[in-house]
């Protein structure tokens, strides 16, 4: 009809969708603190804590996938017995590497980059298979290890799972190839320059013994090469963890219904441009025409890289109180 005007809903909510601040705060804690700051200024807030395949991914997926959390006793990076858990729903399981082989399980004074093993992650995968999983999603990131997955492979073989026991899908938090894993990540795990060289040489020798060579393949360097080891030995599929989690929690529809998105992570730097969650969130928001902002503990991103991510505002906040204040400050700009 001439003159007929169709009313459309104007988005009012701000979607708060951060990653964890690794080793400090969970994604849920970060989201809640930012949400309080925004809410105190009268904004409507929706919380959507996320993960990129690293620590916290199991928690992010538990509700979305209807997972039951199942306990399992496994080895930590130094071979000590720890209580971990995996998620299970029918024939699908989610195993979080950080629960068995995470850097957070080892005190700073006792970190040993050369001895740290992913064996416990293999034990956790084996436990999920014994519980009936035919597909196991292995979330990697936040690891203490740079063993190329040698420990996890040994654990699966010791459990009699010479084929991995199930379809393995690795949710990767970085695109780094296998041969760069030691150089890029081992220093974060306590390795000095000599140990970095030794770990790199060990990875090279291990790659040469695997059924197929993981070197030069994107994503194979995640979690100290665990992703590459599982890909080379058991044919694991390697997928971007951030994109998987966003799809699983229905992020796109929630984002399109929001007036703005606030994301974040512990440290934003050039690595954030290469497969990290913040990059995935910002890219999807840009494509949908939704303004995207970030609150981070440490900012090491120059103005050019910020424009690449298309983040309109980046604020620093390293405590829960500071995150709340940053949320309040950001509210004044929305």
N, C-alpha and C positions, 0 to 999 in steps of 0.2 A: 504494500500500500504506500502511496506517495506520502512522504513526511513521517513515515514510521521509523522510530529510532529504537534500536535494540540495545538494551542495557547490558553492560558487561561488568563483571565483578572486578573491582580494583584490588590487587593483592595488598594485604596489610601485614602479614606475618614476616618476621625475619627468621630465616632458616639458619641455625647455628650448627655447622657440620665440620668439626675439627677432627684431626688425628690425635693420638695421644702425644704427650710431651715425654718422649721415651726416657724411662728411668726416673721420671718425676711424677707425672700425673696421668691418669687414664683419660681416654677420650671423653668418657662420661663426666669425669670431674672437670675437665676443661670446658666442655659444653655447658655444664650447669653454672660454672662461675661466670662465663661470658653472658649467659642467659639472664643471670641475676642483674648484671649491670645494665643490660638493655631493658629488662623489665622494670627496673627501678625508675627508668626515664619514661615509662608509659607505653613502651612498644610491645606489641604482641610477638611472642617468641615460640618457635618450634625447635626442639632439640633433636639432633640427628648425629650422635657420635659415630665416627667412622674409623676405618683402618685400611691399610694399603697392602696387607699380606704379612705385615710384621706383627709384633706383639699387640694384643688387643683385638685381633681379627676374629678369634673364636667368640669373644663376647659380642662383637658387632653382628656376627652371623647367627648367634644362638636363637634369637627371637624370630628373625626373618625366615630361617630354615626349620624352625621347630625342633631344635636339637636338644636331646637329653645329654647332660654332662655325666660322663662315665669316668670314675677314678682309675688310675693305673700307676703302679710303682715302677719307676724307670731310673736310669743313670743320668746324673747331671753331667756337665761338660768335663768334670774331673773324675768321673766314675763313682761318685757317691750316690746312694739311693735317695730319691726324692719322690714326693707324691705329686703327680701331674694329673691331667684329665684331658679327654677328647670329647668331641660332640658327636652324637649318633642319632640318625633319624632313618629308620629302615635300613636300606643298603648304602646309605650315604654317611660318610664320616668326615669330620674336620679335625685335623691334627695341627696344633700350633707349635712350631719348632721352639719358640721362646719358652714354652712350658717345660721342656726337657733339656734344651741346649742353649738357653738364653744367657746373655751377658749378665742379666740381673740376678742370676743364680750364683754368681761368683763375686766375692768381695774384691775390691780393687787391689788389695795387697796380695791376693792369692792368684791373680790372673796369670795364666800360663798359655800364651798363644800357640806354642808348639805342641803342648800336650792336650789342649782342649779338643774334645771329640764330639761328633754328632751321633754317637752310638745310641744315646737315649732317645733321639728322635726316631731312629729305626725301630727301637723297642715300642715306642708309642704307636707307630704305624702298624706294627705287627699285632699289637693289642686291639687296634680298631678292626683289623682283618679278622682276628679270632672272634670278635663280637658280632661279625656278620656283614661287615662293610664290603661292598663290591666296587665302590668308588671312594677313594680317599683324597680329599683336598688337603694338601700340605701347605700351611701358611708359613712363609719364611721371612726372616728379618729379625733384627735384634739378637743375633746369635753371638756366642762367644767363640765360635769355631772358624777355622780356615783350613778344613781338611778335605775339601772337595766332595764331601758326602761319604768319604771312605768309611767312617764309623757307622753311619746309618746303613750303608750297603752291607757291611759285615753283620750288623744286627739282624737284618732281614734274612740274610743267608743262613745265619746261625739258627733262626727260627724256622728254617725249612722253606722259606718263601723265595726261591731262586728266581721267580718271575715277578717279584714284588708283592704277589698275593692278591692284587686288585689293580684296577685302573687308577693310576696315580696322576693327579693334576696339581701342579705346584703353582701357588699364588705368589708371584714375585713382586717385591717392592722396588726393584731397580732393574734396568736393562743391561747392566754391566756384564761383559763377557767373562768367561771362566778365567782366562789368563790374567785379567786385571784385578781379580778379587783380593789378592794379598796386598797389592800396591794401594788400592783404593780404600779398603776397609780394615785391614789388619792393624794399622796404627790406632784405630778407635777401640781395638780390643786389647791394647796394651803392648803391641809389638814394637820393638825398637827397629832402627833401619837394618841391622844385621838379621834380625828375625824376619823382617818383611822379605828380604832377599831369599832366606832359607825357605820360607813358606811358598814363595813364588816358584822356586826350583822344585819343591815337593809337589806342588800342583801340576807342574809341567810333566814330571815323571809319572804321576798318577794318570793324567790325561792320556798319555801314550799307552797305558795298559788297559784302558777301558775299551769296550766293544766298539764304540764310535767316539770320535774326538769332539769334546765340547768346546774347544777353543775357537774363538771367532763367532760364536753363536750368541745373539742377544739373550739376556736373562739368565745365562748359565752361571754367572758369577754371584748370584744372590745367595745370601747366608753363607759366605765363605766358600762358594762353589757347590753347596749341597744341591741346588737346583740342577746344576750341570751334571753332577754325579748320578742323580736319579734319572735324568734324561738319557744319559749315555748308557747306563746299566739296565734300566727297566723300561725305557721308552716313555718316561713321564712326559705329560703335556705341560708346557710352560706358558702361563697366561699372566697378564698384568693384574696384580692383586687389587689395586685401587679400582679399576674398572669393574672387576668381578663383584667387589663389595657394594659399590654404588648401585649396580644393577640389582643385586640381591635385596637391598633395603628399599628399593623403589625411589631412589634419589631423584631421578629426572622429573617425575610427576610432582614431587614435593617441592623441588626447586622452581619449577615453572609456576607454581601457585604462590611463590614468595615474592616480596618486594625487593629483597636483597638476600645474599648469602654471606655468612661469615665463616671462614674456614681457618685452619691454623695447624702448626706443628712445632716441635721443640726448636728446630733450627731450619731456617729457610735460607738456602744458598743455591749455587749453580746446580747441585745434584737434584734440587727440587724440580728442575726443568725436565728431568729425565725419568719419568715414570712414577714420581712420588705423588701422593694423594692430592696435595695442594694443586699441583699442575693439572690433574684430571678434573678436580672440582672446578678450577678456574676456567678450563677449556670448555667444559659443558655449560657453565654459566654464560660465558661469552657467546657461545653458539645460540643460546636461548635468549640472549638480550637481557639477562638478569645481572645487575651490579654485584660484583664479588669483592670482598674485603678479607684481610687476614690479620690474625693476632698470633704472634709467635714469641717464644722465649728469647731467641737470638736471631737477629736479622743480619745476614751477610749477603745481601742481594742488592746490586746497584740499580740505579733508576732504569737503565736499559733492560735488564732482565725482568724487572717488575713490569715494564710495559709488555714484554713478551708474554708474561703470564696474564696480563690484563687485570692485575689487581689494582683497584682504585686507591685503597688505603692499606698500609701495612703498619701495625702498631706492635711494640715490644712489651711483653709482660711475662715475668718469670715466676710469679707466685700466684696462688689462687686469689689473693686480695688484689694483686695487680691486674689479673685477668678480669676481675669484676670491674675495677676502675676503667680498664681499657674498653670494656663493653659499654660502660656509661659514657665515655668519651666518644666512642663511635656512634652512639645513639644520637649525639648532637649533630652528626654529619649526615645522617640518613634522612 
